[in-house]
Every structure is written in structure tokens, then in C-alpha cells.
Amino acid sequence: MDLLLVLFGIIILLILILKKVNPMLALLIVAVVTGLMLGLPVQHVMTSVSKGIGSTMGDMVMVLALGAMVGKLAEDSGAAKKIVFVLIRTFGIKNIQWAVLLTGILVGIPLFYNAGFVVLIPLVFTIASAAKLPKLYVGIPMAAALSVTHGFLPPHPGPVALASIFHADIGRTLVYGLIISIPVAIIAGVFFPKAIIKLPAGKREQQKIDLQGEENLPSALKSFIIALSPIFFIVVGTVGILMTTNPAVQHILTFIANPTVALTMAIIITIFIQHIPMQKAMDSCVEGVKSIAMIILIIAAGGAFKQILVDSGIGDQVKVLTAGLHISPLVLGWLIAALLRVTLGSATVAALTASGMVIPFITAGASPELMVLAVGAGSLMFSHVNDTGFWMFKEYFNLSLKETFKTWTVMETLVSVMGLLGVIILNQFV
């Protein structure tokens, strides 16, 4: 009966989202209504809402804010564009998809999905025009790369929020996410467009592309340092901890691997090597945080809904009902997130809602880092007309609904399914 009430709450959430109610307000309303329907006392409902917001945000607020600052500094300094020029020139036309794919991953790490898309889309069109290639042939690798970084790699909001909820180590989540993301991005971003888009004869013989506008951009070395320094600190710290038994060294590496520390150092390094005037740098940082303010509020409201589900015991009921089905917790987490994604549209909302139902599986022995990635993969499943990303892709590439389903929706589904397969395979070794 309680599961039916939760289902009814999700239906209310769907109706509110379809009515264009802000997702933050929709989640908050549904959290309170669902808690009351499940029989929680009014005061308990509000206590759960406050607890959910506090426990979900916690240290994550600083990670999200600092990540947004790094991304905005990379964008405003021209580092993101410089990386594009360097990789395109290095790979050439023959391997243009690989260049765009790698660009999307590198640019997508410090930039959130929408910002990365807006930054890269003009360059994608420029490349396609100069090389006389179909826009989708160049654009799908970019979209696939941004999707995998959005779904699997901190410091993006979804993975960071899930890591906080599941008490997963962000460094390990990032390392595991990188292992899964690269092959998934290659399949969805290179092999998939090659299979569905036929190039005009003779295009592969061209080797050079003339891109204009590199003046006043930072050097290649500075650009890569700006974009990758936070990832470098987190990965080096996390891997280093596993490779040494010296307590003093482990303490230092643990400090370096802390996402808040890594991102703070990245900001300092960016300002220093670019010689950015402090006022200008701080203005960029403020704008970066403003751009994700609503995302932070949505995650906070999602945390409230999650806590209502936890305090009502729904997760334990799901665990009992699935005990005889012999379904891996990782698969179950992916499946619940996927169903919510198809229903609700928002990947972040789907992931946060699913987390409240599968938390008990973490205490039962499931890897919290892999659960983050499984739920993240499920949250990317079958993007369609209720997802803003679907319409963004459709309008920028001037596609029909049918064409968008055949390209964007299939690509997102590939990322989701291949991500789950990657999690299952990785689970055999960790």
C-alpha cells in the first residue's frame, strides 16, 4: 500500500512538471504531500524535509559552487576554446569525431552540461562547415561526451549529490566513472554516428581544417592546466592513497584528494597562471555560482523527498519485495532511476528520487561508488519530449521529432545501457 502511495506522489510530481511548475517547488510539494500520505506526523514531515536538505547539501554545496567557479573561469579565460583548437589541429579531419569527443570530455569535466553545450556548439558548427561534414556527424560526439561527464563524473551535480546521499568516496567515484565513461563515450559518440550517418565520398581524404579566432586565447599548456587541475588533484590523491602505507603521506594525499581542496587549488592556479585581475576573477566566480543556483535548490528539494522516502521505510519495503527476485542492487538502482527518468524527464530529479528507494542496499553490501554510477546511468535513459536536453538538441541542430528520437534519444539510451554494463563488469573487480 505504501508503495502505491509513493507511486501516486510520483504521478503528482509528473503532473506538476508537465504543468511547468519549477522542479524545486514540485519536489518540495510532493515531499510534504507524500510524507503526509504515508502517515508521518506533520512535525515529523517537516523535520524529515529539513534533515534531507541538510544531509544532502552538507559539504556538497562547496563542491558544486567551487566547480561552477572553475568552469566559469575556464570559459571566460578562453581555455575551453583553446582546448578545442588544439585537439582539432592535432587529430585532423580524418579523426574529427575523436577530437570532438575528447574535447567534450575535457571541457565537460569543469563545465556543467548546458554551459558545455552552449560553449561547444558554435565550434561544432564551425568545424562541420569548414570540413563540409554533416552537423550531426560532428555534434553527436560532443553531446555523448557531455552526457557521460554529466552522468558519471564529479563535480557535476548529479554524481556529487548521489555520492553525498550514498556516502560514497568522490575520488573513487571519479576514478570508476572515468573507467566507464571513456568506452561508453566512444561507443555512443564515435561508432554510433558512423553507423547512422553516411559521409559524402572523399571527405575522409581531407587532413586539415582552418579555424580562425585563436588570437588572445591562453596557451595550450595553460588551458589544459586550467581544465584538468581539479581532476588531477582528486585522481592523484585517491590513487596515491591506495599505493602507499606511510600515514604521513596518506594524510597529505587525503587532503589533496578532497574535492573542496582540489577545486580551491584549481581556482588559485587559474587566477595565478592567467594573471587575471582579482576583481574580474571574482566576478566570473560569482556568475558561475549564479548559473547553478537553481540546480542547487533542486538538489536540496530532491534531498527532502529522498529523506521522506527513507524515514517512511519505503527503501526497506523495496528491499523485502525484491529479496526473492535475485536482482543485483546495482541493476535495481539503474532500473528505478531509468523508469523515473522516462516518466519525469529530469535526470537529476530521477536520480535523487531513486536514491531514496535504494539506500538500504548500500548497508547490505553494495558498493556506494558503483551505486552512484548505476543510478547515474539510469537517470540518462531514453531522453524524450519531457526532457529539456531533448529540445535543446532538436532546436540547435534543426531536427524533426523523428530525427531527434533516432539520434539524441538513441544516443542517450546507449550511454545509459552501456553505463550499466560497465558498472556490472567493474563490480567483478572492485
Buried (B, 14 or more C-beta within 10 A) or exposed (E): EBEEBBEBBBEBBBEBBEEEBBBBEBBBBBBBBBBBBBEBEEEBBBBBBEBBBEBBBEEBBBBBBBBBBBBBBBBBBBBBBBBBBBBBBEBBBEBBBBBBBBBBBBBBBBBBBBBBBEBBBEBBBBBBEBBEBBBBBBBBBBBBBBBBBBBBBBBBBBBBBBBBBBEBBBBBBBBBBBBBBBBBBBBBBBEBBBEBBEEEEEBEEBEEBEBEEEEEBBEBEBBBBBBBBBBBBBBBBBBBBEEEEEEEEBEBBBEBBBBBBBBBBBBEBBBEBBEBEEEBBEBBBEBBBEBBEEBBBBBBBBBBBBBBBBBBBBBEBBBEEBEEEEEBBBBBBBBBBBBBBBBBBBBBBBBBBBBBBBBBBBEEEBBBBBBBBBBBBBBBBBBBEBBEBBBBBBEBBEBEEEEBBBBBBBBBBBBBBBBBBBBBEBBEEE
